[in-house]
Each structure stands twice: as structure tokens, then as C-alpha cells.
């Protein structure tokens, strides 16, 4: 008999499932018999526990398992016969009325939506590109020099200057009272590199070893320390040591310390340029992909299965809790995190996931083996031992699934950009790199 599917609301459907009571009872009896061979009970030898005792102790749980198994199979068969694409697990409720000798259940569930994708040729998408300039290479080389700099103590007569490392004692007070985090001894920071608030940094400049100074400091209203945000403090600072930085010269010796294959200045700059181009390529790809996803989201019409949105919101909550744990937050798993806070993000992810999946299915945009290999090899080039990184990816199914998802997104982005009205824009290197 054909499966009767009742439409309740938008994507919600309901079907009635029936299973013979004799099948349930027979399977329960069979499982209890198998269980009786190993179950232990006081006063009985193993394997000799009476069936009445086994049934009394385990009958309910075994029957629950059997019913779930039978209903699960009946639902899968019915959904398959009706050619339904079920979104999320069904909600099962037992019906009070059923034909003699049967058990009846209602299965309420959602189906995947019909996706109406608008004319992508009318979508306007900004596609950015970026050039790696000589100035960008220069700045990166300076960063590498700073990572390998050394410090030497300044003469006592010289005051603290930009790029000096200073060691200080300080104590801050608000309205004459100390506050948490406002005091430290032998504290080090580098002048002019943004490690301290600007007022603090400026106050220390010019001070010599042994000098003390009291100065006012206004904490920003959005300061991370909520107890002092927006308040004014008085700080007493004493300079204990001043060290001037010494940057290594950009020469063959410096190139050798970086492990450059061609340990020359030209080889160093070429290596830096190659790495920057790789980073730029990934960032440009991410930015253009985000623009494509925005266009897809606007062009698509569909209803969202509530089950999928709820599941995604729960997953985002768990990810948030994991981040809290990583930050050392105590009892992060008990922190109240309303799933509703993540619902807009969950809805967007589900929406895009469904639209992307439809494009992949209808346009044949699945990831091909050579694409997966090429992506992994490109990722591996950022590491000292690329071959080991490639093996690391290929040896783990989860990691390969993540790579596959990225390649599929890239395929979708390329497909949509080939259809849409594309406005190309050259973005400055600094602008691109400043974006998260």
C-alpha cells in the first residue's frame, strides 16, 4: 500500500507507521533470552537466572530498544518509498488507536525545501585582487629582523627611546585607591610598539634609569578591563633598565638563519615574496568567496528546516563553549549560552549549505581527486616539510572532508563568478592583510 504523507505546514510532514505487535513481542522475547545467558542476579548462578526475573529487570528497556529499532526501520522504508528527503530526525508519538494486533505511531518530520535560485547572470559581485609590492616585502623583512633582534643596555645618561626595551616598576591608583592589575615590578615592554596605552608609552619616553614619574592616564571607555574602563588613574613609574634594540643586517648570514634554500639577499626576498603571494591568494579567495556566498543568499528563495537550524545553533553553542575552555574559563560547560544568540548565524549557514549543495548537485561541482591533491600540496608549502604535511592530510578522513568542503566552495565560487556581473577591484596589500 502506498505511503500516505500528510502535509502539516511548509516543510513539516507526518506519516503513520504500523508494526505487528507479534514482531515486537517476538524480538523482545528473543533478546531477553540472549540476555539471560549472561545476566547476573543475587542468588542465581550465571545463565540460570529465571526469565521472569530477567523480564522484570530488563523488559522495559529491551522493549523500548526493539520498538525504536522497528519504528526506525519502518520510517526509513516509508520515507524511501515516498521518495522523501528527510531533514533531521522524526518526532515519534504512539497513537492510542490502532488495528488489532498492531502498534501505530505518528512520525512528524521536516523535508528538505525546494530551492528556487534566481538568475545569477543579473547578480553583481565585486571580485578583488592584490599585488605583492616591494614595500610589502620590505615590511615583512623588517618583521623578520625584529623577530631576531637582540637588546643591549643603554648608557645611564640616555633616556628611553622608541624601540627600546624598558624594565619598570609601576603602581596605579584611582581616587587614591589601588586597583586589580594596576601594579607590577620588573615589568618589560618595548616603547613605541603599541604594547601599552599611548599615554603610558609617551610618559616613559625620555626617562632614564632610576627616574620616577607620576602621571595621569585616562582609560578608554571600551578598555578590556571593565572595572577601570572610562576612569582616570594616577600612575607612579620607576625605570629600572633601558635596553636598545639591535637588528640583524639583511645579508647572507641573516638569510641562512631563516633556512632559505638560496641564502642570499635576493633569495630571501624571493622567498618572502612567494610566501606573501600564497597568503594573498588565500585571503583574496576567501574574500571573493564571501562575496559569492552573499550573492547566492540573496538570489535564493527557500524555506529553512527548523531541525537543521536548531542543530546548527546547538553546534555553534558547543564551539563557543570549546573556545571558552581554550581560554581557561572555569566551568565553561556550565556557562549559560542561549542558542537564540546564534540563531541568525545558524540560519545563514543552513541557508548557504542548502543552496551550495543544490548547485553542486545540479551543476556537477563536486571536488575532483586532482583538485584535492593540488589544494593539499598548496597548503603544505607553508611548512618546512611539505611531504609530511601532505601525508598528514591524506591519513585522516576528517581532515580530508574539510579539504573537500573548501574545494567544493571554491568550485561554486568559480561557477558563480563565471555567470555573474563581476566588478574587478585592485585592493591595497595593507587593506587586505588588515582584514580578519
LUMVOBA-850272 format. One record per residue (C-alpha): residue in three letters; x, y, z. Coordinates in steps of 0.1 Angstrom, whole numbers, plus 2048, in hexadecimal, padded with zeros to 3 digits. Layout:
// LUMVOBA-850272
AlaXYZ...
This chain:
// LUMVOBA-850272
Unk800800800Unk80D8237F7Unk81A838814Unk80285481DUnk815874824Unk802890835Unk80E8B4830Unk80C8C8850Unk81E8E984BUnk8378F3830Unk8528D9834Unk8428C5850Unk8338A3847Unk82388685AUnk81F861852Unk810845867Unk82582686DUnk817805878Unk82A7E6883Unk81C7C488DUnk81B7C08B2Unk82679B8AEUnk8467A789DUnk84E7BE8BBUnk8457A38D5Unk8597888C2Unk87879E8C0Unk8757A98E5Unk8737848EFUnk89077B8DAUnk8A67978E8Unk89D78F90CUnk8A676A906Unk8C87758F9Unk8CC78C916Unk8C477192FUnk8E375E925Unk8FA779933Unk8E678D94CUnk8EF78A971Unk8D778B98EUnk8DB7849B3Unk8D37609BDUnk8D675299AUnk8F3744986Unk8FD755966Unk8E674994AUnk8CC73B962Unk8B975B96AUnk893754964Unk884766946Unk86A77695DUnk886787970Unk898792950Unk87779F942Unk86F7B2961Unk8917C2963Unk8987C993EUnk8777C492CUnk86E7E9929Unk8907F491BUnk8927D7903Unk86F7DF8F6Unk8788038F2Unk8967FA8DDUnk8837E18C8Unk8677FA8C1Unk8808158B8Unk8927FD8A0Unk8727F288FUnk86381588DUnk884822880Unk885808864Unk86080D85CUnk866833859Unk88482E843Unk87181782CUnk85382E82BUnk86884D823Unk87A83A808Unk85A82D7F8Unk84C8507F8Unk86D85E7EBUnk86F877807Unk88F88A80FUnk88D88B835Unk89D8A9847Unk8A689E86BUnk899882881Unk87387D883Unk85E8828A2Unk84D8628ABUnk82C8608BFUnk8188418C5Unk7F38418BAUnk7D98358D3Unk7C48258B7Unk7D380A8A1Unk7C67EC88EUnk7C57CC8A3Unk7E67BB8A6Unk7FA7DA89CUnk80B7F88ACUnk80781A89AUnk81D83889CUnk81D85B88DUnk83E86687FUnk84088C87BUnk85D89A869Unk86A8B4850Unk8758B082CUnk8908C2819Unk8828E1808Unk87E8E87E3Unk8999027DAUnk89191D7C1Unk8B192D7B5Unk8AD94E7A3Unk8BF958784Unk8E395A78EUnk8ED96D76FUnk8DC98C77EUnk8EF98A79FUnk90B9A37A4Unk9299977B6Unk9499AA7BFUnk9689957B8Unk9889A27C8Unk9AC99C7C0Unk9CC9A87D1Unk9F09AC7C6UnkA0E9A47DCUnkA229C47DAUnkA479CA7E2UnkA3B9DE800UnkA289C080EUnkA479AB80AUnkA5C9C681CUnkA439C6839UnkA439A183CUnkA699A083CUnkA699BA859UnkA519A386CUnkA69986868UnkA8599C874UnkA719A6893UnkA6A98289BUnkA9097C89DUnkA9B99D8ADUnkAB099F8CCUnkAB19B98E8UnkACF9C98F9UnkACE9E1917UnkACFA0690FUnkAE8A1D920UnkAD9A2C940UnkAD8A4F932UnkAC1A46915UnkA9BA47919UnkA82A2D90CUnkA7BA308E6UnkA65A1F8CDUnkA6D9FA8C9UnkA7F9F88EAUnkA769DC902UnkA709EC924UnkA6D9DA946UnkA579ED95FUnkA459EC980UnkA239FC97FUnkA04A01995Unk9E3A1198BUnk9C8A1F9A1Unk9A5A2B99BUnk998A469B3Unk9B6A3D9C9Unk9AEA189CAUnk9C19FB9BAUnk9AF9E59A1Unk9B39C2994Unk9CE9BF979Unk9DA9E2980Unk9FC9D8990UnkA1A9C5983UnkA3F9C298AUnkA5B9BC970UnkA419BF954UnkA4F9C1931UnkA419D0911UnkA4E9DE8F1UnkA49A038ECUnkA35A0E8CEUnkA289EC8C4UnkA049EF8D2UnkA099D88EFUnk9FD9F2907Unk9E3A0D906Unk9F0A2C8F3Unk9F0A43911UnkA05A29925UnkA1DA24908UnkA22A4A903UnkA27A4F929UnkA45A3792AUnkA57A4590CUnkA75A5A916UnkA76A4C939UnkA98A3F944UnkAA2A2295BUnkA99A2B97EUnkA80A46974UnkA5DA45984UnkA3EA57977UnkA19A5B980UnkA01A62964Unk9DCA6095DUnk9CEA46945Unk9ABA45937Unk99FA21930Unk98AA1E910Unk965A19914Unk9689F8901Unk9869EC915Unk9869C691AUnk9889CA940Unk9649D3947Unk96C9DF96BUnk9839FB95FUnk974A0293CUnk96DA27938Unk97EA31959Unk99DA46960Unk9BAA37973Unk9DAA46981Unk9F9A3097AUnkA1AA3198CUnkA36A23975UnkA5AA1B97DUnkA72A11962UnkA899F496BUnkA9A9ED94AUnkA9B9F9926UnkAA89E4909UnkAAC9EF8E5UnkAA39D78CAUnkABC9CA8B0UnkAAD9BD890UnkAC19A387BUnkACE9B085AUnkABC9A383BUnkAD898E82CUnkAE096A824UnkAE6962848UnkAC296E850UnkAB4959833UnkAC693A841UnkAB593E863UnkA9393D852UnkA9B91C840UnkA9792C81DUnkAA0913802UnkAB392E7EFUnkAC494080DUnkAC99617FCUnkAB79837FFUnkAA797D7DEUnkA9D95A7E8UnkA8F967809UnkA799817F7UnkA6E9677DEUnkA6494F7F9UnkA5196B80CUnkA3F9757ECUnkA359517E5UnkA2794D809UnkA1496E807UnkA059657E5Unk9F99447F4Unk9E9956812Unk9DA9717FBUnk9CC9567E4Unk9BA945801Unk9AD96680FUnk9A19727EEUnk9909517E8Unk97E95380AUnk973976804Unk96696F7E1Unk95594F7EDUnk943963808Unk93797B7EDUnk92A95E7D9Unk91894F7F7Unk9079707FEUnk8FB9717DAUnk8EE94D7DCUnk8DC9547FDUnk8CA9727EDUnk8C195F7CDUnk8B29417DDUnk88F93B7E9Unk88991E802Unk87A915823Unk89290A83EUnk88D8E9850Unk88A8F2875Unk89B8D187FUnk8BA8DA86BUnk8BB8FD879Unk8B78F189DUnk8D38D7898Unk8EA8F1889Unk8E390A8A5Unk8EB8EE8BFUnk90B8E78ADUnk91590C8AEUnk90E90D8D3Unk9258EF8D8Unk9408FF8C3Unk93C91F8D9Unk94090A8F9Unk95F8FA8EBUnk96E91C8E4Unk966926908Unk978906914Unk99690E8FFUnk99893090FUnk999920931Unk97592A93CUnk96C91595AUnk94C900956Unk94890B932Unk9308EF92CUnk9188FE947Unk91992293AUnk8F692B92EUnk8F8930908Unk8D69368F8Unk8D39238D7Unk8BD9408CAUnk8DC9568CAUnk8EB9408AEUnk8CB93B89BUnk8D1956880Unk8F3947879Unk8E4924879Unk8C992E861Unk8E393E849Unk8F991F84AUnk8DC907844Unk8CF91D828Unk8F091F817Unk8F78FA81DUnk8D68F180BUnk8DC9087EEUnk9008FD7E9Unk8F58D97EBUnk8DB8DF7D1Unk8F48EF7B9Unk90D8D47BFUnk8F38B97B7Unk8E48CA798Unk9048D8789Unk91C8BC791Unk9338D17A7Unk9408B47BDUnk9648B57C7Unk97A8A07B0Unk99888C7BCUnk9B18A27AAUnk9A28C17BAUnk9A48B27DCUnk9C98A97D6Unk9D18CB7C9Unk9C18DD7E6Unk9D38C7800Unk9F48CD7EEUnk9EF8F27EEUnk9E78F2813UnkA068DD81AUnkA1D8F780BUnkA1A90D82AUnkA2C8F383EUnkA518E7841UnkA498C3837UnkA2D8C581DUnkA2D89F816UnkA2589883AUnkA088B083AUnk9FA8A081BUnk9FB87E82CUnk9EC88D84BUnk9CD899837Unk9CA879822Unk9CB863841Unk9AC871852Unk98986F844Unk97D88D858Unk9988A484CUnk992898828Unk96D8A082DUnk9768C4837Unk98C8C7818Unk9718BA802Unk9588D4810Unk9708F0808Unk9778E47E5Unk9518E07DFUnk94C9047EBUnk96890F7D3Unk9568FD7B6Unk93590E7BFUnk9469307C1Unk95792B79FUnk936920790Unk92293E79DUnk93D957793Unk93B949770Unk91695176EUnk913972782Unk91B99677AUnk93E999789Unk94D9BA793Unk9729B6797Unk9849CC7B1Unk9A99CD7BAUnk9AC9CE7E0Unk9CB9DC7F1Unk9E19C1802Unk9DD9D2824Unk9B79D3822Unk9B59AE819Unk9CD9A3835Unk9BC9B984FUnk99B9A684AUnk993988861
